[in-house]
Amino acid sequence: MESIKLDITKATQFLNPGTIEAYAPQVAAAQVALEEGTCAGNDFLGWLHLPSSITTAFLTEIENVADTLRKKCEVIVVAGIGGSYLGARAVIEGLNNSFAWLIKDKKNPTILFAGNNIGEDYLSELTTYLKDKKFGVINISKSGTTTETALAFRLLKKQCEDQFGKEFSKDVIVAITDKKKGAARITATQEGYKSFVIPDNVGGRFSVLTPVGLLPIAVAGFDIKALVEGAKDMEKETGTDVPFANNIAARYAAVRQGLYAQAGKKIEIVANFQPKLHYFAEWWKQLYGESEGKDHKGIFPTACDFTTDLHSMGQWIQEGERSIFETIISVEQPNSTLLFPHDNENLDGLNFLEGKRVDEVNKMAELGTRLAHVDGGVPNIRVSVPTLNEYYLGQLIYFFEKACGISGLIMDINPFNQPGVEAYKKNMFALLNKPGYEAESKAIQERLTSDK
Ligand code: PA5
């Protein structure tokens, strides 16, 4: 099997000679700390050897539950947010037909997502859409108490029971949550739902290769064994025994840190030239944003879909403040072939493209963009993927996870916690007068009154 590849040559040209190699000792120390569990956040290192520890029997169990949902439902709503949502969506949208939901006679259920926002219109439109559909729900929450997800799940559970009765609902609602704690676990036990456990030592944004990602991906009809195999191979390829010169996760971590610390590049744009990768970049944003953005440090992770965003963000990238670098995820071979047709009249003047694959035009757009952006002072990293399938997405997932752990430790932060996400929740609960938040409610009301 081939592997994904990393090209950092168009980024290192912005750094002093030898910068990347100079990171080798720090990278090695970070890798040892991860392996030995001596780093900050060491109670959340379950992801590190997760791919090689997943058994075939476990994957078969997930596939069996997925089959039940697939047989009984035409629509599955995956309720979850953040790490309990983005990985599944990244893989499903990365592999699905772009028009999956419009295709009739589908062999796979339609996968919809909820619990990742509090939009009243969104939830109202979703529940209306589900009114005449045979639907099931995968309720995903590690804490089991996240407001966005719990709110959506309450609505969906009620609708499912109202439409199909409690007995049928038991067969089509699955919970993925903590083994003991939280409302999602209590509900699953009380209602008798099939459930899976999110391991204690795997944080949300590192959990796509647990049932959190694997069950929805299997329900959508994709091969979770191949996904895990890809991740497992990347686990080997990025291990501590792989020399720095050949270790792509180590080198990606090093080049990011070099660009940040030496070249003052504070923003990383992950860009793709395949719209199917939009949600992969959303997953990546969360992985790096929640892992690195702390102690007033961290590269700000953002994303663009090219060529679409070259017509919106392209100007800024080419000529705006020189605080950015770019990481392009490039897919070498699309799964389909579409040739550009001949036109006798050639009114659009495009006959020079006749007989070419659309992807050839896309590849020239990509190369042209890389060169232009480098000329404009934007360091460029390229991660190339042979083709979009489960195996290579598995590789890509593990590659970014491993690099993220190393990169965070080089920055001397705890890459595995996310204390900052609690601040908005505390205010929201205080404003909603949630029981237990009486003092906060009083304080926030006083603050709002004095702000007037
Ligand atoms: O990465 C994380 O830990 C977070 O993004 C969580 O996944 C997110 O907040 C959802 O939490 P929970 O799974 O507890 O509902």
Boltz pocket constraint, residues with backbone or C-beta under 6 A from the ligand:
constraints:
  - pocket:
      binder: B
      contacts: [[A, 81], [A, 82], [A, 83], [A, 84], [A, 140], [A, 141], [A, 142], [A, 143], [A, 144], [A, 145], [A, 146], [A, 149], [A, 203], [A, 204], [A, 205], [A, 206], [A, 290], [A, 418]]
      max_distance: 6.0
